[in-house]
Amino acid sequence: MSASVITPRSMEAIKATNPTMQVVVKPAHEASDVPSVLCPRIAPLPTGGDDRDKQQDKKQRKGQNKKRPRDAKCSESPLCLGLIRNNKCPWDDCKFNHDIATVLKDRPADIGEQCVIFEKFGSCPFGVNCRWGLSHIDPETGENKFRDGAPPADFDMGVKNSFRVQTQKALRSRRYPFFYERNTPPDKFQPTLALWGGQILPKPPKVAPLNVSKRDPDDVIEAMTKEYEIRVAAAKKEYDQTLLEFEKKRAEAQSKTPFPKKTRKLIDFENKVYIAPLTTVGNLPFRRIMKKFGADITCSEMALCANILQGQASELALLKRHEDEDVFGVQLAGGFADQFSRCAELIEKENLEVDFIDMNCGCPLDLVCDKGGGSAMMQKANKLKAAVIGMGNVFSGPITIKMRTGWDEKKPFAAKLTRQIQSWGLPNIAAVMVHGRSRTQRYSRLADYDYIGQVGAAMDRGAKEDMCRRIPLIPNGDVMSYVDFEERKRAGVSNTAMLARGALIKPWLPTEIKERRHWDISATERLDMLKEFVNFGLEQWGSDKQGINTTRRFLLEWQSFLHRYIPVGCIAEGNVPQRMNERPPLFVGRSDLETLMASDNSADWVKLSELLLGKVDDDFKFE
């Protein structure tokens, strides 16, 4: 582990010396041809059809990668889980396969010598199906072994927020007892004191705005401004008195109540490293890696409210949390207030360990926006307010709202919307996050931090003029080094490092930000990180063939971001740090492993995964 002391560049210097926005590597690492350690490039096959067919195909595939199909189920006749785990079947009429001798006979050779699950927990619930199984099964009978001599009563891997089978059945049959009914209109959502701890404050009195024109004489403007300031001061004095009376009444009510109301604890994001929700790649094993590198706050992948309310197991699994995550949030996306409220109520009733709920008002995908969710929710302030109120009535934790600058970069409206959200005076809003791009931009061009600064200034003015609590504003976008983080600080904006793609490309970024240095991490250290991710993946998805396939898929998805990293020691002097919008060139690393990790060829990613998870099947595809 070594730290670079190269003087950081400014963005102006980058554009002046590197107009093509490509990382400049040292001459010793330049590659004129594909290095021999990498797989040869395969030219794409020509496609037929006219331009209209191509445009239609592109439109249908927008935001989706059809070349990454999921694996089929590994067995048509799976073994009985009771037999695999505890060496005996607990059911009299079990319909699963019990022929363990045949399975043992056809069992492929182990990938390695030691099962990481058995080594860590003393037993492996995948028994004979484990691809490292010879370390904990009898090779003659296939019986599973246990370090303590007997199967554990409760196999705990530290994963929380699992749903009961009864709950999933109730959701699928639409029999779960929700407080809010489906299709509840926004005007029916009204604040209650049930779970708000009596924190709903009276609304401040309205003060007529200052109505002056630049054409008015200076003495008129000065007189009207003084009059306006007197009216604001009088209104504030009146409001302060109202708050004192309100506090007295609340104290009296609480003294007469045998059971105190549940109070809401807001999350302090200031001076924290927050890992933003990341679809597909922001899975539980990845978040555990981020915690190892110093992340303070983590959040789940985006979960669709509609799928949760239908009881889809794959969507409910997104809410799982590991005990390593000390501050954890869940991101929900939906197009209606009742969807958000019912999901929040489900989290509360099922006693899930969730510290905050993040409302997704920024997802640019057509699949989400067409149903009123994601960025489309920004355009429906009444629904947004109803959702926050509804969740506040049924969920005891705080709410955060993540949005973009607007729908189109030419007409940003986040400044107006954030001030409007702040004026609602809802005490359960812990923070507002603004991604410095519009919905139509998706992830192209640079994030506009100057506009985020304007959003902060608008919220400052709103807090003063509307006499309401100033909600923290957290910026997001394009942070890939501590230099990026320092350069993007703006007045009125929280000092929170919210990381997204930067964390995918450089998972050690939280360490760099906290220690204010460029970490020239070695290829061996990066391989150790991938080994740890694989071990976490086997714990999460299983050490059998199906679990290995799932772990490999997520590893390859992550590698599609990891390969963009250019080691600090390979970058030409004066070009450190690498920026988010700079394209990595083909280069030769300081070792064959470093060169392999930097390849943009998916065949090399598969080759890298085989170092950790064994050979892939002949029909395996990932592009």
Buried (B, 14 or more C-beta within 10 A) or exposed (E): EEEBEBEBBEBEEBEEEBEEEEBBBEEEBBBEEBBEBBBEEEEEEEEEEEEEEEEEEEEEEEEEEEEBEEBEEEEEEBBBBBBBBBBEBEEEEEEBBEEBEEBBEEBEEBBEEEBBBBBEBBBBBBBBBBBBBBBBBEEEEBBBBBEEEEBBEEEEEEBBBEBEEEBBEBBBEEEBEBBBEEEBEBEEBEBEEEBBBBBBBEBBEEBEEBEBEEEEEEEEBEEBEEEBEEBBEEBBEEBEEBEEEBEEEBEEEEEEEEEEBEEBEBBBBEEBBBBBBBBBBBBBBBBBBBBBBBBBBBBBBBBBBBBBBBBBEEBBBBBBBBEBBEBBBBBBBBBBBBBBBBBBBBBBBBEBEBBBBBBBBBBBBBEBBEBBBBBBBBBBBEBBBBBBBBBBBBBBBBBBBBBBBBBEBEEBBBBBBBBBBBBBBBBBBBBBBBBBBBBBBBBEEBBBBEBBBBBBBBBBEBBEBBBBEEBBBBBBBBBBBBBBBEBBEBEBBBEBBBBBBBBBBBBBBBBBBBEEBBBBBBBEEBBEBBEBBBBBBBBBBBBBBBBBBBBBBBBBBBBBBBBBBBBBBBBBEBBBBBBBBBEBBBBBBBEBBBBBBBBBBBBBBBBBBEEBBBEBEEEEEBB
